[in-house]
Amino acid sequence: MSEKKIVFINQAVNFLTVDIVNSFAEKYDHITLITGNVHAQGTELNPKVKIDKLIKYNEKSLATKIYGWTVATFQIFFKLLFKYRRHEVFFVSIPPMSYLSMLFLKNKFSILIWDVYPDTLNIYGIGEKNLLFKFWSWANKRIFKKAYLLFTIGETIADLISKYIDKERIKIIRLWTNFENFTPIEKADNFFIKEHRLQNKFVVQYSGNIGLIHNVEVLVEIASLLKDNSKILFLIIGKGDKVNKIKSSILEKDLRNCLVLPFQADDVFPYSLSAADIGVVILNNKTSKGSIPNKVYNLMTAGKPVLYIASKDSELHSYADKYGNGQCFECDELETIALFIQRLSEDGQLQQQYKTNSLKAAADFTRKNTSAIVEAYD
């Protein structure tokens, strides 16, 4: 085992960070994880990994997110300054501005970029002329040049980052799902379907965050176009800033073909995922080049057809082309999307084709991809 000391930083840890940290813990003895909360989703953290606590990540609203991010960033800075000044540092995702501390600190550091900032700030109305945007862009150029390694999760995201650093410096790592050995539950045996009266329905399912970067309201517009088709049901599962807006819109339009549910418990998730006939992955056009929702890998491993709603320069669009497990549309192509859903609901052969292609695609997105991060680090 190496005597190297590495501290990982992620305010909101999920199974992806746990898998990465565990892979390093297999090779290095001295691993610390600085975090606010851990949602491992059944994946256990290696017991020799030390935990150092931050303020918890609270995604209840944009205000609570910004407050939590800001406090955590200061906590991280002082921990690195005084407690971990001799450690190597590995930044992962949240808070997005945590790595800005490397403007002032001298640790050897690496960054795994999930969402590209400041570019993602466009969704909040903060553009390139804004002083915060300008400062963050300037900082990226300085920090990325100093970084030991820069990782990201897709080609289009690497293209976006390349305006701050030569693309050759960026290492692309494919993500993975927590449900590699997922076995779909037959509809006849699925209590979730019975509980929510989804029998004999073609379920168009969105499951995930319903925040500002997710144009989930597009589904309500599509549902309105298909409201006379009693077979098709739109199931929206999740939480976020737009939930109440979505519910109000459904009521205003008097849509009987929509159902909104909160996030399901981890033990219910396999049942809710199995209930979908087609899964939906949506990104706002302003951010779709710089983000990849992890739910797409869950849908692949479950063998689900996928409706991608994102811009043509997004990674999602390239997935649809490369893997042929669904189709990708711009968010304003409402009538075309509605026709696609209706056609798919009536064409069992096409459904099977997309299912088969999703399962094939899933082979590219497994936990084995963590080894590429460790190998690059070595």
C-alpha positions, 0 to 999 in steps of 0.5 A: 500500500502507498503512503500517499495521503489523499482527501476527497471532497464532495458535499453530497456523496452518492454511490458514484463517489463511494465507488471512486473512493473505494477504488482508491482505498484498495490501493492507498491506506490514507484516504479521507472523505470530506462530506456533508452527507452520504447517500450510498444507495446500498454501496458501502464505504470502505471502513478504513476511509475516514469521514470529515463532516461539512454542513449538510447539502440541502437542495430544498430550494435554490437559496438553501443550495447557495447557502450550503455551498457557500458555508461548505466552501469556506469550511473546505478552505480552512480544513485544507489550509490547516488540517490537510495542507500536506494531503493531495486533494480530489474535488468531486462535484459539490459545492461547485466552487470548492476548487476555487480555493486552489487559487490560494492553496498549494496542495497537489489536486485533481478535479472530476467535473460533473457540471461545468461552471460558470457556464451552468450559471446561464440557467440562473440568468448569469451570463458572460458579462456578469462579474461572477461569470468573468471571475470564475472563467478567469479562475478556471484557466488558472486552476485547471492549468495547475491541476494534476489531473482533470476528469470529466464524464463526456465528450461534449462536456470536455469540449465545453471545458476546452475553452479553459484548458487544452482538451488534451489535458482532460481525461474522459471517464464514463459513469456507471449505474448502481444497478448493474445486475438489475432484474426488471420486475414483471408488471403483474408482480409489481406492487407499485403498478397496482398501488398507483393503478398503472395497469394497462397503461403505457407509462412515460416516466421522468424520475429525478430532480425537478429543478431549474435546469430540468425542463420537466414542464415540457412533459406537461405540454406533451401530455396535453397533446396526448390527453385524448389517448387514455392508454398513455400516462405521464408519471413524474417522480421527484422533487425540486423548485418546479414541483409545485409549478408542475402540479399547478399546470396539470390542474389548470389543464385538467390533465387526467393522464399525469401523475406526480409522485415524490422521490421513492425510497431506495427499496421502492426504486426498482419497482418504480423503474420497472413500471416505466415503458419509456424513460425520459431524460431532459436537459435545459438547452442552456446547460445540455452541453455541460451536463449528463444526468446519471438517470440515463445509465439506470434506464440503460441497465434496466433495458428501457427505451429512452426519450432524450430531450436536449439540444443537438450538441449535447452528450444525450443526442450523441447517446441516442445516435450511438446506441440507438436506444431511443430518440433525442428531440429539442424541447420545442419539438412538442408535436414530434415528441408526442407522435413518437410516444404515440407510435412507440406505445403502439409498436411492440417491435420498436419497443423491443428494439430500443430495449435490446439496444439499451441493454447493450449500451449498459455494458459501456457504463459499469463500475469497472470504469472506476479503475480508469480513474485510479490508473490515470492517477497513478 
